[in-house]
Amino acid sequence: MNKKSLLLILIMMGMNAVAQNVMTPELLWKLGRVSPLGISKDGKNIVYKVSIPSVEENKSNSKFYTIPLNGGNAVEIKNHASLLNDKNVSADGKFIVYSEEVKIDKVLGKDYYPAMEQSDVQIYDALDYRHWDTWNEGKHNHVFYKSTAKDAVGIDIMKDEPYDAPQKPFGGDEDFIWSPDGSKIIYVSKKKAGTEYAISTNTDLYEYDLASKTTKNLTEGNLGYDTAPQFSPTGNLTWLQMKRDGYEADKNDIIVSFKGMNMNLTSGWDGTVDSFTWSADGKKVYFLAPVDGTKQLFEVNFPGMTRIAITVTQLTKGDFDVNDIVGFSGNSAIVTRTDMNHASEIFSFDLKKNVWKQLTKVNDEVYSKLALSKTERRYVTTTDGKKMLVWVVLPPNFDPNKKYPTLLYCQGGPQSALTQFYSFRWNFQVMAAQGYIVVAPNRRGMPGHGVEWNEQISKDWGGQVMQDYLSAIDDVAKEKYVDNKRLGAIGASYGGYSVFYLAGIHNNRFKTFISHCGVFNLESMYGTTEEVFFNNWDHGGAYWEKDNAVAQKTFSQFNPIKMVDKWNTPILIIQGGKDYRVPLGQGQEAFQAAQLKGIKSRFVLFPEENHWVLKPQNAQVWQGEFFKWLKETL
């Protein structure tokens, strides 16, 4: 063999070696997960946490670090709390506010029959008997405060109230704050109980006065969500507000209480706010919001008593997500950023020069050794003549002369943004690295494309949105590199519902389906899910309301169980046993139908997981079953 031929072979071997170096499910769960905790009290460093899952130990282990605001070397620390301002301490340092769970209601058998201590019984007179993944045992989160003096006793500012603050299941310390002078506590609570609680989203902001020990509802006139209270540097209470009761995905606006009036800073802007923070001078509010398939940083001016027009300005642009506002340093915003190829890291963004600087580099070494997938924007015309953004994720080392199996990804929510997110389960980088093209449409119901687009999915679950899905996959399938005989559809939650629904209308487009915690039977879902307000809003009412045309259309035309007679395609059904949002029976009913129809199907049950899969070893099994099924059927 001559030297030229040998050199060519070595080059080809090197190219193949690079091509082999791609993201895998195993590697994905070795990545560090960066969580910013804030800027240090001295204003010089960012304090953050890095959690790394251990598959062997089946848990995550965390370490804490600081890094200079202008970049530099990360330093591991042991006592991170001492470096941060404690927002739970009043301004004068005399009191601390905190929360504890308190037993309020009788629920258990032993509550009613004290002699029956070993009884295993739960007794309910109303709904709200379970939430997310936990059964209600009569305990409620309450806000307390106490003196910082030694041995001080806490005072329950919600004594005997059968309500929660922080809100369940995901509320935390952000649900209660001190007033600037430390004389009052502001907290978020939905002061409804039982069935009334289950059908409403009407949280309010309450103000507790330490001197008089009285509580006042500050947002009584608003019927939807009031959340995320914080004070401006000049002392103006600010929060996020949705207007309509029962609508969890309503437009979220920034409200400022000022001079006896509530000023809506974002009412004239066609979007919805995720989170916000004030500028140091109190003249601007910075916020995060979805826009055109990404999440970006915005600002809105606060005019006060002037006649200056309120103007919303988008500050960052690009194919990435800005996920957290950590704080500010001079002209720079400290934020976290992700994209479909990179997990979250902390960045600095110069607001005047529009220049990015990556500060943490927890996973850079891993990514530097990988061939990355390529994400492309594609705009598809829908059946009703609208322009729809579709993300197309191509495999690493993509060759346009080859044909690739292709997956239609159906997003959950149904009104969750489909952006440049980085999931540790529905990870497009991993899917593409296994040789699949991923088609991810920003179909009807997605925020980031105007309020009208976002709202159109409500009461239309099986309508235009399904045509959007089909328009997306049909358009991409025209490409010569797509093997249109090897198309699959995958999704979770509403995305799982989408898979079940598409299985009945796809006209043999797809060769395989995967549904995770998907809604299969709208009637049994209505009878077993916990947040009833969601079904009431999205479906238009209850299935027994025969004179309700909207609800009847939903339960008859948009119910996947009604189309099982048309199912003919292999389907993998994954279900969490402690998912009370989309309960276990949904997956069971779907699997039983597929089996009895003789359709190749598999049921993967995670008895101790909820709507998500959180334990490292379970996550590895999830990935294993996901790709094994695709290998078997696609």
C-alpha positions in Angstrom: 0.0 0.0 0.0 1.5 3.4 -1.0 1.8 6.3 1.5 -0.9 8.3 -0.2 -3.4 5.5 0.2 -2.4 4.9 3.8 -2.7 8.6 4.5 -6.2 8.6 3.0 -7.3 5.7 5.1 -6.0 7.3 8.3 -7.9 10.6 7.5 -11.1 8.6 6.9 -10.6 6.7 10.2 -10.2 10.1 11.9 -13.3 11.4 10.3 -15.2 8.3 11.4 -13.9 8.7 14.9 -15.2 12.3 15.1 -18.5 11.2 13.6 -18.9 8.6 16.4 -18.4 11.2 19.1 -22.0 12.4 19.7 -24.3 12.9 22.7 -25.7 9.8 24.2 -28.4 9.2 26.9 -25.6 8.1 29.3 -23.5 11.2 28.7 -26.5 13.5 29.0 -27.0 12.4 32.6 -23.4 13.2 33.4 -23.7 16.9 32.6 -23.6 19.5 35.3 -26.8 21.3 35.8 -26.2 25.0 36.6 -28.5 26.9 38.9 -27.7 30.5 39.7 -28.4 31.6 43.4 -27.7 35.3 43.0 -25.0 38.0 43.2 -22.9 38.1 46.4 -23.5 40.8 49.0 -20.3 42.5 48.1 -21.4 42.8 44.5 -18.3 41.1 43.1 -19.3 37.5 42.4 -22.1 35.2 41.2 -23.0 32.4 43.5 -24.3 29.3 41.8 -25.0 25.6 42.3 -24.0 22.7 40.0 -25.9 19.5 40.4 -24.6 16.3 38.8 -26.8 13.2 38.7 -25.3 10.0 39.9 -26.9 7.0 38.1 -25.0 4.6 40.4 -26.4 6.3 43.6 -29.7 7.2 41.9 -29.6 10.7 43.1 -28.0 14.1 42.3 -25.0 15.6 44.2 -24.5 19.3 44.4 -21.6 21.6 44.8 -21.6 25.4 45.2 -19.3 27.9 43.5 -18.6 31.6 43.0 -17.2 33.2 39.9 -16.3 36.9 39.4 -19.0 39.0 37.6 -16.6 39.9 34.8 -15.5 36.3 34.4 -12.6 34.2 35.7 -12.0 31.1 37.6 -14.8 29.4 39.5 -14.1 28.7 43.2 -15.9 26.0 45.2 -17.4 27.2 48.4 -19.0 25.5 51.4 -21.2 28.1 53.0 -23.0 29.7 50.1 -25.8 31.2 52.2 -23.4 33.5 54.0 -22.4 35.2 50.8 -26.0 36.1 49.7 -28.5 38.7 51.1 -31.2 36.9 53.0 -34.4 38.2 51.5 -36.3 36.5 54.3 -34.9 38.9 56.9 -36.7 42.2 57.4 -34.9 45.5 56.5 -34.2 46.3 60.1 -32.9 42.8 60.8 -35.4 42.2 63.6 -37.6 39.5 62.0 -37.4 36.5 59.7 -40.2 35.2 57.5 -40.5 31.6 56.6 -43.0 28.9 55.8 -44.0 25.6 57.5 -46.6 22.9 56.8 -49.5 22.9 59.3 -52.2 20.3 59.9 -55.6 22.0 59.5 -58.2 19.6 58.2 -59.4 16.2 59.3 -58.8 13.8 56.5 -57.3 10.6 57.8 -59.2 7.8 59.5 -57.3 8.4 62.7 -58.3 12.1 62.6 -61.9 11.0 63.0 -61.3 7.8 65.0 -58.3 8.5 67.3 -58.4 4.9 68.7 -57.8 3.6 65.2 -54.2 4.7 65.1 -53.2 2.0 62.6 -56.0 2.6 60.2 -55.1 3.4 56.6 -58.1 5.5 55.5 -58.6 8.9 53.8 -62.0 10.6 53.9 -63.0 13.5 51.7 -66.1 15.7 51.4 -64.8 17.8 48.5 -62.3 17.9 45.7 -58.7 18.9 46.0 -58.1 15.5 47.5 -54.8 15.2 45.6 -52.5 17.5 43.7 -49.7 16.8 41.2 -48.2 13.7 42.9 -49.4 14.0 46.5 -52.6 13.1 48.4 -54.1 15.8 50.6 -53.7 14.8 54.2 -55.1 18.0 55.7 -51.8 19.8 55.8 -51.3 23.4 54.4 -48.3 25.6 53.8 -48.5 28.6 56.1 -46.3 31.8 56.3 -44.7 32.5 59.7 -42.5 35.2 61.1 -40.4 35.4 64.3 -37.9 37.6 66.0 -34.2 36.9 65.1 -33.6 36.8 68.8 -32.5 33.4 70.2 -35.3 31.0 71.1 -38.0 33.2 69.4 -41.3 31.6 68.7 -42.8 31.8 65.3 -46.2 33.5 64.6 -48.5 31.9 62.0 -50.0 34.8 60.0 -52.6 32.4 58.5 -53.6 30.6 61.7 -56.4 28.0 61.3 -56.8 28.9 57.6 -57.3 25.9 55.3 -55.2 27.6 52.5 -51.7 27.5 51.2 -48.8 29.9 51.0 -46.5 29.1 49.3 -48.8 27.7 46.7 -48.8 24.0 46.0 -47.2 22.1 44.4 -44.4 24.3 43.2 -44.5 27.6 45.2 -41.5 28.6 47.3 -40.0 31.6 49.1 -40.9 33.8 46.1 -44.5 33.6 47.3 -43.8 35.8 50.3 -41.8 39.1 50.8 -41.2 41.8 53.3 -42.4 45.4 52.6 -39.4 47.8 52.3 -39.8 49.1 55.9 -40.3 45.6 57.4 -43.7 46.4 58.8 -45.7 44.1 56.5 -45.5 40.8 54.8 -46.9 40.3 51.3 -47.8 36.7 50.3 -49.6 34.8 47.5 -52.5 32.5 48.3 -55.6 31.1 46.7 -58.0 31.4 49.6 -60.5 28.8 48.4 -60.9 25.3 49.7 -62.2 21.9 48.4 -64.1 21.9 45.1 -64.0 25.7 44.8 -60.2 25.5 45.0 -60.0 22.8 42.2 -62.0 24.9 39.7 -60.3 28.3 40.2 -57.0 30.0 39.5 -57.8 33.1 41.6 -54.7 33.6 43.6 -54.4 37.0 45.3 -51.7 39.1 47.1 -52.4 39.5 50.8 -50.8 42.1 53.0 -50.3 41.2 56.7 -49.6 44.1 59.1 -47.3 43.1 61.9 -48.5 45.9 64.2 -52.3 45.4 63.9 -52.0 41.6 63.0 -54.6 42.2 60.3 -54.6 40.9 56.7 -55.8 42.8 53.6 -56.5 41.4 50.1 -54.6 43.7 47.7 -55.9 42.2 44.5 -59.5 41.4 45.3 -60.8 42.9 42.1 -58.8 40.6 39.8 -60.2 37.1 39.2 -57.2 35.3 37.7 -53.7 34.6 38.9 -51.8 37.3 40.9 -48.2 36.1 41.5 -44.5 36.9 41.9 -44.7 40.0 44.2 -41.7 42.2 44.5 -41.0 45.9 45.4 -39.3 48.4 43.1 -36.3 50.2 44.4 -38.6 53.2 45.0 -41.1 51.1 47.0 -43.8 50.3 44.4 -45.4 46.8 44.8 -45.1 45.0 41.5 -46.5 41.6 40.4 -47.6 39.4 37.5 -51.3 39.2 36.8 -53.7 37.1 34.6 -57.2 38.4 34.3 -59.5 35.4 33.7 -60.3 32.9 36.4 -59.8 29.3 35.4 -57.4 30.2 32.5 -53.9 29.1 33.6 -52.2 30.3 30.3 -53.8 33.7 30.1 -51.7 36.7 29.1 -49.4 37.4 32.0 -48.8 41.2 32.5 -46.6 43.3 34.8 -48.6 45.4 37.2 -47.2 48.3 39.3 -49.1 49.7 42.3 -48.4 53.4 42.1 -50.0 56.4 43.7 -53.2 54.5 44.6 -53.6 53.0 41.1 -52.5 49.8 39.4 -50.5 50.5 36.2 -50.3 47.6 33.6 -46.9 48.0 31.9 -47.4 45.3 29.3 -51.1 45.5 28.4 -50.4 47.0 25.0 -47.7 44.5 24.1 -48.7 41.3 22.2 -47.0 38.8 24.4 -46.9 37.1 27.9 -44.3 37.6 30.6 -42.5 34.7 32.3 -40.6 36.6 35.0 -39.3 40.1 35.8 -36.9 42.2 37.9 -36.4 46.0 38.3 -33.5 48.1 37.3 -31.5 49.6 40.1 -32.8 53.1 39.5 -36.5 52.0 39.4 -37.0 53.4 35.9 -37.2 50.1 34.0 -38.5 46.6 34.4 -36.5 43.8 32.7 -38.4 40.7 31.9 -38.2 37.3 30.1 -40.8 36.2 27.5 -41.1 33.8 24.6 -40.8 35.2 21.1 -40.6 33.5 17.7 -39.5 30.1 19.1 -37.0 31.4 21.7 -37.1 33.1 25.1 -35.5 36.6 25.2 -34.7 39.5 27.5 -37.0 42.6 27.2 -37.3 45.9 29.0 -40.3 48.2 29.6 -40.0 51.7 31.0 -41.9 52.8 34.0 -43.2 56.3 33.3 -44.4 57.1 36.8 -46.5 60.3 36.8 -45.0 61.6 33.5 -46.7 61.5 30.1 -43.9 59.4 28.6 -45.3 56.5 26.6 -44.8 53.0 27.8 -42.5 51.1 25.4 -41.5 47.5 25.4 -38.1 46.7 23.8 -36.6 43.4 23.0 -33.0 43.4 24.1 -31.6 40.1 23.0 -32.0 38.2 19.8 -30.7 34.9 18.5 -31.4 31.2 18.4 -31.1 30.6 22.1 -33.2 30.9 25.3 -32.5 33.4 28.1 -34.0 31.6 31.1 -33.1 33.4 34.3 -32.2 37.0 35.2 -29.6 36.6 37.9 -28.9 40.3 38.4 -26.9 43.3 37.0 -23.4 44.5 37.0 -22.8 48.0 35.5 -24.2 47.9 32.0 -24.4 44.1 31.9 -27.3 41.7 32.7 -26.3 38.4 34.3 -28.5 35.7 32.9 -28.6 32.0 32.1 -28.7 30.8 28.5 -29.5 27.5 26.7 -29.9 26.2 23.2 -30.8 22.8 21.8 -27.2 21.8 21.9 -26.1 23.2 25.2 -27.4 22.9 28.8 -27.8 26.1 30.9 -24.7 28.2 31.7 -24.4 31.7 33.1 -23.7 34.6 30.8 -23.1 38.3 30.9 -24.9 40.5 28.3 -23.7 44.0 27.8 -26.9 46.0 27.4 -25.2 48.9 25.5 -22.8 47.0 23.3 -25.1 43.9 22.7 -22.1 41.7 23.5 -22.3 38.3 25.1 -19.7 36.8 27.5 -20.0 33.2 28.8 -19.1 33.1 32.5 -19.5 29.5 33.6 -18.2 26.7 31.5 -19.4 23.7 33.4 -20.0 21.5 30.4 -17.8 23.1 27.7 -15.2 20.3 27.8 -17.9 17.7 27.1 -19.4 19.6 24.3 -16.0 20.4 22.7 -15.5 16.7 22.0 -18.9 16.2 20.4 -20.2 16.6 16.9 -23.3 18.8 17.4 -26.6 18.7 15.8 -27.7 21.6 13.5 -31.0 23.5 14.2 -32.7 25.2 11.3 -35.7 27.6 11.2 -38.3 26.7 8.7 -41.5 28.6 8.1 -44.5 26.5 6.9 -47.8 27.8 5.6 -50.7 26.2 7.6 -54.0 25.1 6.1 -55.6 28.4 7.2 -52.9 30.4 5.5 -50.8 31.4 8.5 -47.0 31.3 8.8 -45.8 28.8 11.3 -42.2 28.4 12.7 -40.9 24.9 12.6 -37.6 23.9 14.2 -35.8 21.2 12.2 -33.0 19.5 14.1 -30.5 17.6 11.9 -28.2 14.8 13.0 -24.5 15.5 13.7 -22.3 15.1 10.6 -25.5 15.5 8.6 -25.2 14.3 5.0 -28.0 15.7 2.7 -27.4 12.9 0.3 -28.6 10.3 2.8 -32.1 9.6 4.0 -33.0 9.8 7.7 -35.9 8.6 9.8 -37.8 11.6 11.1 -39.7 12.3 14.3 -42.5 14.8 14.6 -42.2 16.2 18.1 -45.5 17.3 19.8 -45.1 19.8 22.6 -47.1 19.6 25.8 -48.8 22.3 27.7 -50.8 22.7 25.6 -49.7 26.3 25.8 -46.0 25.9 26.7 -43.4 27.6 24.5 -41.4 25.4 22.2 -38.1 27.3 22.2 -34.4 26.6 22.3 -34.8 24.7 25.5 -32.5 21.9 26.7 -34.4 19.0 28.3 -32.8 16.1 30.1 -35.5 13.8 28.8 -37.0 15.2 25.6 -33.6 16.1 24.4 -33.4 16.9 20.7 -29.6 16.7 20.7 -29.7 13.1 21.9 -32.5 12.2 19.4 -30.5 13.8 16.5 -27.3 12.1 17.6 -29.0 8.7 17.3 -29.6 9.4 13.6 -33.1 11.0 13.7 -34.3 14.3 12.2 -36.6 16.1 14.6 -39.4 18.3 13.4 -40.7 20.6 16.2 -43.5 22.9 15.1 -44.6 26.0 16.9 -48.2 24.9 16.3 -51.3 26.7 17.5 -51.2 27.3 21.2 -47.6 28.4 21.5 -46.8 31.7 23.2 -44.3 33.8 21.4 -46.3 34.4 18.3 -49.0 36.8 19.6 -51.9 36.3 22.0 -54.3 35.2 19.3 -52.0 32.4 18.2 -51.5 31.4 21.8 -55.2 31.3 22.6 -56.5 29.5 19.5 -55.9 26.0 20.9 -58.3 26.5 23.9 -61.5 24.5 23.2 -60.0 23.3 19.9 -57.6 20.6 21.0 -58.3 18.4 18.0 -58.9 21.1 15.5 -56.5 23.5 13.7 -53.6 22.4 15.8 -53.7 18.9 14.4 -53.6 20.3 10.9 -50.6 22.4 12.0 -48.8 19.2 13.0 -49.6 17.5 9.7 -48.6 20.6 7.7 -45.2 20.7 9.4 -44.3 17.0 8.8 -45.7 17.0 5.3 -43.6 20.0 4.4 -40.3 18.7 5.8 -41.0 15.2 4.4 -40.7 16.7 0.9 -36.9 17.0 1.4 -34.9 14.3 -0.3 -33.0 13.6 2.9 -36.2 12.6 4.8 -37.1 8.9 4.6 -40.9 9.5 4.4 -41.5 5.8 4.9 -39.9 6.1 8.3 -41.8 8.8 10.1 -42.7 8.8 13.8 -44.7 11.0 16.1 -43.7 11.5 19.8 -44.8 13.7 22.7 -45.8 14.0 26.3 -48.8 15.4 28.2 -50.8 17.4 25.6 -48.1 16.1 23.2 -49.1 12.6 24.3 -52.7 13.5 23.6 -51.6 14.7 20.2 -50.0 11.3 19.5 -53.1 9.5 20.5 -55.2 11.8 18.3 -52.9 11.6 15.3 -53.0 7.8 15.6 -56.6 8.1 14.5 -56.3 10.6 11.7 -52.7 10.3 10.2 -53.8 8.3 7.1 -50.7 6.0 7.4 -48.2 8.9 7.4 -46.5 7.5 10.5 -44.8 4.2 11.1 -44.6 4.5 14.9 -45.9 6.5 17.9 -44.6 7.3 21.4 -46.9 8.9 24.0 -45.7 9.8 27.5 -48.4 10.6 30.1 -50.8 11.5 27.3 -54.5 12.3 27.7 -56.4 9.5 26.0 -60.0 9.6 27.3 -61.3 13.2 27.9 -64.3 11.9 30.0 -62.3 9.8 32.4 -59.6 12.5 32.5 -62.3 15.0 33.6 -63.3 12.7 36.3 -59.8 12.0 37.8 -57.5 15.0 37.1 -56.9 17.4 40.0 -56.9 20.9 38.6 -60.4 20.9 37.2 -60.2 24.5 36.1 -57.8 23.4 33.3 -60.4 21.0 31.8 -63.2 23.5 32.3 -61.4 26.1 30.3 -59.7 24.1 27.6 -62.7 21.8 26.9 -65.5 24.3 27.5 -67.2 22.5 30.4 -68.2 19.0 31.6 -69.1 16.1 29.4 -72.6 15.8 31.0 -73.6 19.3 29.9 -75.6 18.2 27.0 -76.8 21.7 26.1 -73.1 23.0 26.1 -72.2 22.8 22.4 -68.5 23.6 22.9 -68.1 20.9 25.6 -70.0 18.3 23.5 -67.8 19.0 20.5 -64.7 18.5 22.6 -65.8 15.2 24.2 -67.2 13.8 21.0 -65.0 15.1 18.1 -61.7 15.8 20.0 -61.6 12.7 22.2 -58.8 10.2 21.1 -60.8 7.3 22.5 -63.5 7.9 19.9 -61.1 7.1 17.1 -59.4 3.9 18.3 -61.2 2.0 15.5 -58.9 3.8 13.1 -55.7 2.9 15.0 -53.3 0.6 13.0 -49.8 1.7 14.0 -47.3 0.5 16.7 -47.4 2.6 19.8 -45.3 2.9 22.9 -47.2 4.2 26.0 -45.3 5.6 29.0 -47.0 6.5 32.2 -46.1 7.8 35.7 -47.9 6.0 38.5 -48.0 9.2 40.7 -49.1 11.5 37.9 -52.4 13.0 39.2 -52.4 15.6 36.4 -52.8 13.0 33.7 -53.7 10.0 35.8 -52.6 6.4 35.4 -55.8 5.2 33.8 -55.1 7.3 30.7 -52.1 5.2 29.8 -53.8 2.0 30.9 -56.9 2.6 28.7 -54.8 3.4 25.7 -52.6 0.3 26.1 -55.5 -2.0 26.6 -57.2 -0.6 23.5 -54.1 -1.2 21.4 -53.5 -4.7 22.8 -57.1 -5.8 22.2 -56.9 -4.5 18.6 -53.8 -6.6 18.0 -51.6 -3.5 17.5 -47.9 -3.9 18.5 -47.7 -1.9 21.7 -45.8 -1.6 24.9 -46.7 -0.1 28.3 -43.8 1.3 30.4 -45.0 2.2 33.9 -42.9 4.2 36.3 -44.9 3.6 39.6 -43.1 6.2 41.7 -42.7 8.9 39.1 -45.1 11.7 38.5 -45.8 13.7 35.2 -42.0 13.7 34.8 -39.2 11.2 35.2 -36.8 12.5 37.9 -34.7 9.6 39.3 -31.5 9.1 37.3 -31.8 5.3 36.9 -35.5 5.6 35.8 -34.4 8.3 33.4 -31.9 5.9 31.9 -34.5 3.2 31.5 -36.8 5.8 29.9 -34.1 6.7 27.3 -33.4 3.0 26.8 -37.0 2.1 26.1 -37.5 5.2 23.9 -34.7 4.4 21.5 -35.3 0.6 21.7 -38.8 1.2 20.5 -37.7 3.4 17.7 -35.1 0.8 16.6 -37.8 -1.9 16.6 -40.5 0.0 14.8 -38.8 2.7 12.7 
